[in-house]
Amino acid sequence: RMTSDIGLSDGLQDTAPAARGHIEYEGKGSLEVGDAVKIFYTPPKDFFRDGAQIICAGGYDGWSSENFDIPPLRLPVMRDRESLYVTITIPNFARALNLFFSDGIKYDLNGGALYHIP
């Protein structure tokens, strides 16, 4: 798995505490068309309500993609015994993913920076 915790954000207010969440992802390090990237998310401790439905939201290429026909990402985060995760299939124009996580009340923007892959 690879990790990513860098980048900048615009517009949303980060409601995460000083302790940040963390992502890891399965992939080659670069994004290729059609890749299904599985992203594992660890939220800040006690940040979201127990049992809250968390969503992964974001866009591609710094949200400045030339292809504005593609809507922003908004996917439910899945849960299994050991992790929270989401799988995103890379469209034909994307070179980077820009993400944040929310329960609709609180937003984890990685301490003021979005999560980025790669």
CNS distance restraints for C-alpha pairs under 8 A (distance, minus, plus):
assign (resid   1 and name CA) (resid  24 and name CA) 5.81 0.50 0.50
assign (resid   1 and name CA) (resid  25 and name CA) 5.20 0.50 0.50
assign (resid   1 and name CA) (resid  26 and name CA) 4.85 0.50 0.50
assign (resid   1 and name CA) (resid  27 and name CA) 7.04 0.50 0.50
assign (resid   2 and name CA) (resid  24 and name CA) 5.27 0.50 0.50
assign (resid   2 and name CA) (resid  25 and name CA) 5.25 0.50 0.50
assign (resid   2 and name CA) (resid  26 and name CA) 6.44 0.50 0.50
assign (resid   2 and name CA) (resid  27 and name CA) 7.33 0.50 0.50
assign (resid   2 and name CA) (resid  29 and name CA) 7.14 0.50 0.50
assign (resid   3 and name CA) (resid  22 and name CA) 7.83 0.50 0.50
assign (resid   3 and name CA) (resid  23 and name CA) 5.88 0.50 0.50
assign (resid   3 and name CA) (resid  24 and name CA) 4.36 0.50 0.50
assign (resid   3 and name CA) (resid  25 and name CA) 6.36 0.50 0.50
assign (resid   4 and name CA) (resid  22 and name CA) 7.59 0.50 0.50
assign (resid   4 and name CA) (resid  23 and name CA) 6.16 0.50 0.50
assign (resid   4 and name CA) (resid  24 and name CA) 6.63 0.50 0.50
assign (resid   4 and name CA) (resid 115 and name CA) 6.37 0.50 0.50
assign (resid   4 and name CA) (resid 116 and name CA) 5.96 0.50 0.50
assign (resid   4 and name CA) (resid 117 and name CA) 6.37 0.50 0.50
assign (resid   4 and name CA) (resid 118 and name CA) 7.05 0.50 0.50
assign (resid   5 and name CA) (resid  22 and name CA) 6.76 0.50 0.50
assign (resid   5 and name CA) (resid  23 and name CA) 7.19 0.50 0.50
assign (resid   5 and name CA) (resid 110 and name CA) 6.83 0.50 0.50
assign (resid   5 and name CA) (resid 113 and name CA) 7.84 0.50 0.50
assign (resid   5 and name CA) (resid 114 and name CA) 7.58 0.50 0.50
assign (resid   5 and name CA) (resid 115 and name CA) 5.39 0.50 0.50
assign (resid   5 and name CA) (resid 116 and name CA) 6.68 0.50 0.50
assign (resid   6 and name CA) (resid 110 and name CA) 7.97 0.50 0.50
assign (resid   6 and name CA) (resid 113 and name CA) 6.38 0.50 0.50
assign (resid   6 and name CA) (resid 114 and name CA) 6.86 0.50 0.50
assign (resid   6 and name CA) (resid 115 and name CA) 6.09 0.50 0.50
assign (resid   6 and name CA) (resid 116 and name CA) 6.27 0.50 0.50
assign (resid   7 and name CA) (resid 113 and name CA) 4.99 0.50 0.50
assign (resid   7 and name CA) (resid 114 and name CA) 5.47 0.50 0.50
assign (resid   7 and name CA) (resid 115 and name CA) 6.51 0.50 0.50
assign (resid   7 and name CA) (resid 116 and name CA) 6.36 0.50 0.50
assign (resid   8 and name CA) (resid 112 and name CA) 6.88 0.50 0.50
assign (resid   8 and name CA) (resid 113 and name CA) 4.24 0.50 0.50
assign (resid   8 and name CA) (resid 114 and name CA) 5.67 0.50 0.50
assign (resid   9 and name CA) (resid 109 and name CA) 7.52 0.50 0.50
assign (resid   9 and name CA) (resid 112 and name CA) 6.39 0.50 0.50
assign (resid   9 and name CA) (resid 113 and name CA) 5.05 0.50 0.50
assign (resid   9 and name CA) (resid 114 and name CA) 5.42 0.50 0.50
assign (resid  13 and name CA) (resid 107 and name CA) 7.19 0.50 0.50
assign (resid  13 and name CA) (resid 109 and name CA) 7.87 0.50 0.50
assign (resid  13 and name CA) (resid 112 and name CA) 7.78 0.50 0.50
assign (resid  14 and name CA) (resid 106 and name CA) 7.79 0.50 0.50
assign (resid  14 and name CA) (resid 107 and name CA) 5.52 0.50 0.50
assign (resid  14 and name CA) (resid 108 and name CA) 5.88 0.50 0.50
assign (resid  14 and name CA) (resid 109 and name CA) 5.28 0.50 0.50
assign (resid  14 and name CA) (resid 110 and name CA) 7.64 0.50 0.50
assign (resid  14 and name CA) (resid 111 and name CA) 6.42 0.50 0.50
assign (resid  14 and name CA) (resid 112 and name CA) 5.69 0.50 0.50
assign (resid  15 and name CA) (resid 106 and name CA) 5.56 0.50 0.50
assign (resid  15 and name CA) (resid 107 and name CA) 5.25 0.50 0.50
assign (resid  15 and name CA) (resid 108 and name CA) 6.25 0.50 0.50
assign (resid  15 and name CA) (resid 109 and name CA) 7.74 0.50 0.50
assign (resid  16 and name CA) (resid  20 and name CA) 6.70 0.50 0.50
assign (resid  16 and name CA) (resid  44 and name CA) 7.29 0.50 0.50
assign (resid  16 and name CA) (resid  47 and name CA) 7.02 0.50 0.50
assign (resid  16 and name CA) (resid 106 and name CA) 7.21 0.50 0.50
assign (resid  16 and name CA) (resid 107 and name CA) 6.36 0.50 0.50
assign (resid  16 and name CA) (resid 108 and name CA) 5.08 0.50 0.50
assign (resid  16 and name CA) (resid 109 and name CA) 7.14 0.50 0.50
assign (resid  16 and name CA) (resid 110 and name CA) 7.44 0.50 0.50
assign (resid  16 and name CA) (resid 111 and name CA) 6.31 0.50 0.50
assign (resid  17 and name CA) (resid  44 and name CA) 7.49 0.50 0.50
assign (resid  17 and name CA) (resid  47 and name CA) 7.75 0.50 0.50
assign (resid  17 and name CA) (resid 111 and name CA) 7.37 0.50 0.50
assign (resid  18 and name CA) (resid 111 and name CA) 6.70 0.50 0.50
assign (resid  19 and name CA) (resid  44 and name CA) 5.89 0.50 0.50
assign (resid  19 and name CA) (resid  45 and name CA) 7.76 0.50 0.50
assign (resid  19 and name CA) (resid 111 and name CA) 7.87 0.50 0.50
assign (resid  20 and name CA) (resid  43 and name CA) 7.18 0.50 0.50
assign (resid  20 and name CA) (resid  44 and name CA) 5.27 0.50 0.50
assign (resid  20 and name CA) (resid 108 and name CA) 7.66 0.50 0.50
assign (resid  20 and name CA) (resid 110 and name CA) 5.72 0.50 0.50
assign (resid  20 and name CA) (resid 111 and name CA) 5.94 0.50 0.50
assign (resid  21 and name CA) (resid  41 and name CA) 7.31 0.50 0.50
assign (resid  21 and name CA) (resid  42 and name CA) 5.46 0.50 0.50
assign (resid  21 and name CA) (resid  43 and name CA) 4.24 0.50 0.50
assign (resid  21 and name CA) (resid  44 and name CA) 4.54 0.50 0.50
assign (resid  21 and name CA) (resid 108 and name CA) 7.04 0.50 0.50
assign (resid  21 and name CA) (resid 110 and name CA) 6.24 0.50 0.50
assign (resid  22 and name CA) (resid  41 and name CA) 5.91 0.50 0.50
assign (resid  22 and name CA) (resid  42 and name CA) 5.13 0.50 0.50
assign (resid  22 and name CA) (resid  43 and name CA) 6.47 0.50 0.50
assign (resid  22 and name CA) (resid  44 and name CA) 7.83 0.50 0.50
assign (resid  22 and name CA) (resid 110 and name CA) 7.68 0.50 0.50
assign (resid  23 and name CA) (resid  39 and name CA) 6.60 0.50 0.50
assign (resid  23 and name CA) (resid  40 and name CA) 5.48 0.50 0.50
assign (resid  23 and name CA) (resid  41 and name CA) 4.63 0.50 0.50
assign (resid  23 and name CA) (resid  42 and name CA) 6.26 0.50 0.50
assign (resid  23 and name CA) (resid 115 and name CA) 7.56 0.50 0.50
assign (resid  24 and name CA) (resid  39 and name CA) 5.85 0.50 0.50
assign (resid  24 and name CA) (resid  40 and name CA) 5.18 0.50 0.50
assign (resid  24 and name CA) (resid  41 and name CA) 6.75 0.50 0.50
assign (resid  25 and name CA) (resid  37 and name CA) 6.79 0.50 0.50
assign (resid  25 and name CA) (resid  38 and name CA) 5.60 0.50 0.50
assign (resid  25 and name CA) (resid  39 and name CA) 4.35 0.50 0.50
assign (resid  25 and name CA) (resid  40 and name CA) 5.90 0.50 0.50
assign (resid  26 and name CA) (resid  37 and name CA) 6.09 0.50 0.50
assign (resid  26 and name CA) (resid  38 and name CA) 5.49 0.50 0.50
assign (resid  26 and name CA) (resid  39 and name CA) 6.68 0.50 0.50
assign (resid  27 and name CA) (resid  31 and name CA) 7.85 0.50 0.50
assign (resid  27 and name CA) (resid  37 and name CA) 6.14 0.50 0.50
assign (resid  27 and name CA) (resid  38 and name CA) 7.67 0.50 0.50
assign (resid  29 and name CA) (resid 117 and name CA) 7.84 0.50 0.50
assign (resid  29 and name CA) (resid 118 and name CA) 5.97 0.50 0.50
assign (resid  30 and name CA) (resid  95 and name CA) 7.62 0.50 0.50
assign (resid  30 and name CA) (resid 117 and name CA) 7.90 0.50 0.50
assign (resid  30 and name CA) (resid 118 and name CA) 5.98 0.50 0.50
assign (resid  31 and name CA) (resid  35 and name CA) 6.84 0.50 0.50
assign (resid  31 and name CA) (resid  90 and name CA) 7.10 0.50 0.50
assign (resid  31 and name CA) (resid  94 and name CA) 7.50 0.50 0.50
assign (resid  31 and name CA) (resid  95 and name CA) 5.78 0.50 0.50
assign (resid  31 and name CA) (resid  96 and name CA) 6.77 0.50 0.50
assign (resid  31 and name CA) (resid 118 and name CA) 7.32 0.50 0.50
assign (resid  32 and name CA) (resid  90 and name CA) 6.76 0.50 0.50
assign (resid  32 and name CA) (resid  92 and name CA) 7.90 0.50 0.50
assign (resid  32 and name CA) (resid  94 and name CA) 7.92 0.50 0.50
assign (resid  32 and name CA) (resid  95 and name CA) 7.39 0.50 0.50
assign (resid  33 and name CA) (resid  90 and name CA) 5.36 0.50 0.50
assign (resid  33 and name CA) (resid  91 and name CA) 5.59 0.50 0.50
assign (resid  33 and name CA) (resid  92 and name CA) 4.85 0.50 0.50
assign (resid  33 and name CA) (resid  93 and name CA) 7.38 0.50 0.50
assign (resid  33 and name CA) (resid  94 and name CA) 7.43 0.50 0.50
assign (resid  34 and name CA) (resid  89 and name CA) 5.80 0.50 0.50
assign (resid  34 and name CA) (resid  90 and name CA) 5.13 0.50 0.50
assign (resid  34 and name CA) (resid  91 and name CA) 6.17 0.50 0.50
assign (resid  34 and name CA) (resid  92 and name CA) 7.08 0.50 0.50
assign (resid  35 and name CA) (resid  89 and name CA) 5.53 0.50 0.50
assign (resid  35 and name CA) (resid  90 and name CA) 5.42 0.50 0.50
assign (resid  36 and name CA) (resid  87 and name CA) 6.24 0.50 0.50
assign (resid  36 and name CA) (resid  88 and name CA) 5.47 0.50 0.50
assign (resid  36 and name CA) (resid  89 and name CA) 4.26 0.50 0.50
assign (resid  36 and name CA) (resid  90 and name CA) 6.44 0.50 0.50
assign (resid  37 and name CA) (resid  87 and name CA) 5.47 0.50 0.50
assign (resid  37 and name CA) (resid  88 and name CA) 5.28 0.50 0.50
assign (resid  37 and name CA) (resid  89 and name CA) 6.24 0.50 0.50
assign (resid  37 and name CA) (resid  90 and name CA) 7.52 0.50 0.50
assign (resid  38 and name CA) (resid  85 and name CA) 6.80 0.50 0.50
assign (resid  38 and name CA) (resid  86 and name CA) 5.82 0.50 0.50
assign (resid  38 and name CA) (resid  87 and name CA) 4.30 0.50 0.50
assign (resid  38 and name CA) (resid  88 and name CA) 6.55 0.50 0.50
assign (resid  39 and name CA) (resid  85 and name CA) 5.37 0.50 0.50
assign (resid  39 and name CA) (resid  86 and name CA) 5.35 0.50 0.50
assign (resid  39 and name CA) (resid  87 and name CA) 6.12 0.50 0.50
assign (resid  39 and name CA) (resid  88 and name CA) 7.91 0.50 0.50
assign (resid  40 and name CA) (resid  83 and name CA) 6.68 0.50 0.50
assign (resid  40 and name CA) (resid  84 and name CA) 5.71 0.50 0.50
assign (resid  40 and name CA) (resid  85 and name CA) 4.32 0.50 0.50
assign (resid  40 and name CA) (resid  86 and name CA) 6.76 0.50 0.50
assign (resid  41 and name CA) (resid  83 and name CA) 7.21 0.50 0.50
assign (resid  41 and name CA) (resid  84 and name CA) 5.36 0.50 0.50
assign (resid  41 and name CA) (resid  85 and name CA) 5.74 0.50 0.50
assign (resid  42 and name CA) (resid  83 and name CA) 7.51 0.50 0.50
assign (resid  42 and name CA) (resid  84 and name CA) 6.85 0.50 0.50
assign (resid  43 and name CA) (resid  47 and name CA) 6.83 0.50 0.50
assign (resid  43 and name CA) (resid  48 and name CA) 7.68 0.50 0.50
assign (resid  43 and name CA) (resid 108 and name CA) 7.70 0.50 0.50
assign (resid  48 and name CA) (resid  52 and name CA) 6.59 0.50 0.50
assign (resid  48 and name CA) (resid 103 and name CA) 6.86 0.50 0.50
assign (resid  48 and name CA) (resid 106 and name CA) 7.20 0.50 0.50
assign (resid  52 and name CA) (resid 103 and name CA) 6.21 0.50 0.50
assign (resid  53 and name CA) (resid  76 and name CA) 7.24 0.50 0.50
assign (resid  53 and name CA) (resid  77 and name CA) 7.35 0.50 0.50
assign (resid  53 and name CA) (resid 103 and name CA) 5.79 0.50 0.50
assign (resid  54 and name CA) (resid  76 and name CA) 6.18 0.50 0.50
assign (resid  54 and name CA) (resid  77 and name CA) 5.51 0.50 0.50
assign (resid  54 and name CA) (resid 101 and name CA) 6.65 0.50 0.50
assign (resid  54 and name CA) (resid 102 and name CA) 5.46 0.50 0.50
assign (resid  54 and name CA) (resid 103 and name CA) 4.51 0.50 0.50
assign (resid  54 and name CA) (resid 104 and name CA) 7.73 0.50 0.50
assign (resid  55 and name CA) (resid  74 and name CA) 6.54 0.50 0.50
assign (resid  55 and name CA) (resid  75 and name CA) 5.50 0.50 0.50
assign (resid  55 and name CA) (resid  76 and name CA) 4.42 0.50 0.50
assign (resid  55 and name CA) (resid  77 and name CA) 5.21 0.50 0.50
assign (resid  55 and name CA) (resid 101 and name CA) 5.63 0.50 0.50
assign (resid  55 and name CA) (resid 102 and name CA) 5.44 0.50 0.50
assign (resid  55 and name CA) (resid 103 and name CA) 6.23 0.50 0.50
assign (resid  55 and name CA) (resid 104 and name CA) 8.00 0.50 0.50
assign (resid  56 and name CA) (resid  73 and name CA) 7.35 0.50 0.50
assign (resid  56 and name CA) (resid  74 and name CA) 5.72 0.50 0.50
assign (resid  56 and name CA) (resid  75 and name CA) 5.24 0.50 0.50
assign (resid  56 and name CA) (resid  76 and name CA) 6.19 0.50 0.50
assign (resid  56 and name CA) (resid  77 and name CA) 6.16 0.50 0.50
assign (resid  56 and name CA) (resid  86 and name CA) 7.38 0.50 0.50
assign (resid  56 and name CA) (resid  99 and name CA) 6.63 0.50 0.50
assign (resid  56 and name CA) (resid 100 and name CA) 5.85 0.50 0.50
assign (resid  56 and name CA) (resid 101 and name CA) 4.66 0.50 0.50
assign (resid  56 and name CA) (resid 102 and name CA) 6.74 0.50 0.50
assign (resid  57 and name CA) (resid  72 and name CA) 7.17 0.50 0.50
assign (resid  57 and name CA) (resid  73 and name CA) 4.95 0.50 0.50
assign (resid  57 and name CA) (resid  74 and name CA) 4.36 0.50 0.50
assign (resid  57 and name CA) (resid  75 and name CA) 6.42 0.50 0.50
assign (resid  57 and name CA) (resid  99 and name CA) 5.60 0.50 0.50
assign (resid  57 and name CA) (resid 100 and name CA) 5.49 0.50 0.50
assign (resid  57 and name CA) (resid 101 and name CA) 6.21 0.50 0.50
assign (resid  57 and name CA) (resid 102 and name CA) 7.80 0.50 0.50
assign (resid  58 and name CA) (resid  63 and name CA) 7.59 0.50 0.50
assign (resid  58 and name CA) (resid  72 and name CA) 5.78 0.50 0.50
assign (resid  58 and name CA) (resid  73 and name CA) 4.93 0.50 0.50
assign (resid  58 and name CA) (resid  74 and name CA) 6.79 0.50 0.50
assign (resid  58 and name CA) (resid  97 and name CA) 7.41 0.50 0.50
assign (resid  58 and name CA) (resid  98 and name CA) 5.40 0.50 0.50
assign (resid  58 and name CA) (resid  99 and name CA) 4.33 0.50 0.50
assign (resid  58 and name CA) (resid 100 and name CA) 6.14 0.50 0.50
assign (resid  59 and name CA) (resid  63 and name CA) 5.04 0.50 0.50
assign (resid  59 and name CA) (resid  72 and name CA) 4.99 0.50 0.50
assign (resid  59 and name CA) (resid  73 and name CA) 5.52 0.50 0.50
assign (resid  59 and name CA) (resid  97 and name CA) 6.05 0.50 0.50
assign (resid  59 and name CA) (resid  98 and name CA) 5.35 0.50 0.50
assign (resid  59 and name CA) (resid  99 and name CA) 6.68 0.50 0.50
assign (resid  60 and name CA) (resid  64 and name CA) 7.23 0.50 0.50
assign (resid  60 and name CA) (resid  65 and name CA) 6.33 0.50 0.50
assign (resid  60 and name CA) (resid  72 and name CA) 7.92 0.50 0.50
assign (resid  60 and name CA) (resid  94 and name CA) 5.78 0.50 0.50
assign (resid  60 and name CA) (resid  95 and name CA) 7.23 0.50 0.50
assign (resid  60 and name CA) (resid  96 and name CA) 5.56 0.50 0.50
assign (resid  60 and name CA) (resid  97 and name CA) 4.70 0.50 0.50
assign (resid  60 and name CA) (resid  98 and name CA) 5.83 0.50 0.50
assign (resid  61 and name CA) (resid  65 and name CA) 5.58 0.50 0.50
assign (resid  61 and name CA) (resid  94 and name CA) 6.19 0.50 0.50
assign (resid  61 and name CA) (resid  95 and name CA) 6.01 0.50 0.50
assign (resid  61 and name CA) (resid  96 and name CA) 4.82 0.50 0.50
assign (resid  61 and name CA) (resid  97 and name CA) 6.16 0.50 0.50
assign (resid  61 and name CA) (resid  98 and name CA) 6.99 0.50 0.50
assign (resid  62 and name CA) (resid  96 and name CA) 7.35 0.50 0.50
assign (resid  62 and name CA) (resid  97 and name CA) 7.45 0.50 0.50
assign (resid  62 and name CA) (resid  98 and name CA) 6.12 0.50 0.50
assign (resid  63 and name CA) (resid  98 and name CA) 7.22 0.50 0.50
assign (resid  65 and name CA) (resid  93 and name CA) 7.99 0.50 0.50
assign (resid  65 and name CA) (resid  94 and name CA) 7.68 0.50 0.50
assign (resid  67 and name CA) (resid  93 and name CA) 7.53 0.50 0.50
assign (resid  75 and name CA) (resid  86 and name CA) 7.31 0.50 0.50
assign (resid  76 and name CA) (resid  86 and name CA) 7.13 0.50 0.50
assign (resid  77 and name CA) (resid  84 and name CA) 6.29 0.50 0.50
assign (resid  77 and name CA) (resid  85 and name CA) 5.50 0.50 0.50
assign (resid  77 and name CA) (resid  86 and name CA) 5.14 0.50 0.50
assign (resid  78 and name CA) (resid  84 and name CA) 5.59 0.50 0.50
assign (resid  78 and name CA) (resid  85 and name CA) 5.24 0.50 0.50
assign (resid  78 and name CA) (resid  86 and name CA) 5.99 0.50 0.50
assign (resid  79 and name CA) (resid  83 and name CA) 5.94 0.50 0.50
assign (resid  79 and name CA) (resid  84 and name CA) 4.64 0.50 0.50
assign (resid  79 and name CA) (resid  85 and name CA) 6.47 0.50 0.50
assign (resid  80 and name CA) (resid  84 and name CA) 6.62 0.50 0.50
assign (resid  90 and name CA) (resid  94 and name CA) 6.44 0.50 0.50
assign (resid  96 and name CA) (resid 116 and name CA) 6.98 0.50 0.50
assign (resid  96 and name CA) (resid 117 and name CA) 5.53 0.50 0.50
assign (resid  96 and name CA) (resid 118 and name CA) 5.92 0.50 0.50
assign (resid  97 and name CA) (resid 116 and name CA) 5.54 0.50 0.50
assign (resid  97 and name CA) (resid 117 and name CA) 5.04 0.50 0.50
assign (resid  97 and name CA) (resid 118 and name CA) 7.16 0.50 0.50
assign (resid  98 and name CA) (resid 114 and name CA) 6.15 0.50 0.50
assign (resid  98 and name CA) (resid 115 and name CA) 5.74 0.50 0.50
assign (resid  98 and name CA) (resid 116 and name CA) 4.71 0.50 0.50
assign (resid  98 and name CA) (resid 117 and name CA) 6.75 0.50 0.50
assign (resid  99 and name CA) (resid 109 and name CA) 7.77 0.50 0.50
assign (resid  99 and name CA) (resid 114 and name CA) 5.67 0.50 0.50
assign (resid  99 and name CA) (resid 115 and name CA) 5.01 0.50 0.50
assign (resid  99 and name CA) (resid 116 and name CA) 6.30 0.50 0.50
assign (resid 100 and name CA) (resid 107 and name CA) 7.15 0.50 0.50
assign (resid 100 and name CA) (resid 108 and name CA) 5.88 0.50 0.50
assign (resid 100 and name CA) (resid 109 and name CA) 5.08 0.50 0.50
assign (resid 100 and name CA) (resid 110 and name CA) 7.32 0.50 0.50
assign (resid 100 and name CA) (resid 114 and name CA) 5.83 0.50 0.50
assign (resid 100 and name CA) (resid 115 and name CA) 6.18 0.50 0.50
assign (resid 101 and name CA) (resid 107 and name CA) 5.89 0.50 0.50
assign (resid 101 and name CA) (resid 108 and name CA) 5.20 0.50 0.50
assign (resid 101 and name CA) (resid 109 and name CA) 6.85 0.50 0.50
assign (resid 102 and name CA) (resid 106 and name CA) 5.58 0.50 0.50
assign (resid 102 and name CA) (resid 107 and name CA) 4.49 0.50 0.50
assign (resid 102 and name CA) (resid 108 and name CA) 6.13 0.50 0.50
assign (resid 103 and name CA) (resid 107 and name CA) 7.09 0.50 0.50
assign (resid 109 and name CA) (resid 113 and name CA) 5.56 0.50 0.50
assign (resid 109 and name CA) (resid 114 and name CA) 4.95 0.50 0.50
assign (resid 109 and name CA) (resid 115 and name CA) 7.02 0.50 0.50
assign (resid 110 and name CA) (resid 114 and name CA) 5.46 0.50 0.50
assign (resid 110 and name CA) (resid 115 and name CA) 6.18 0.50 0.50
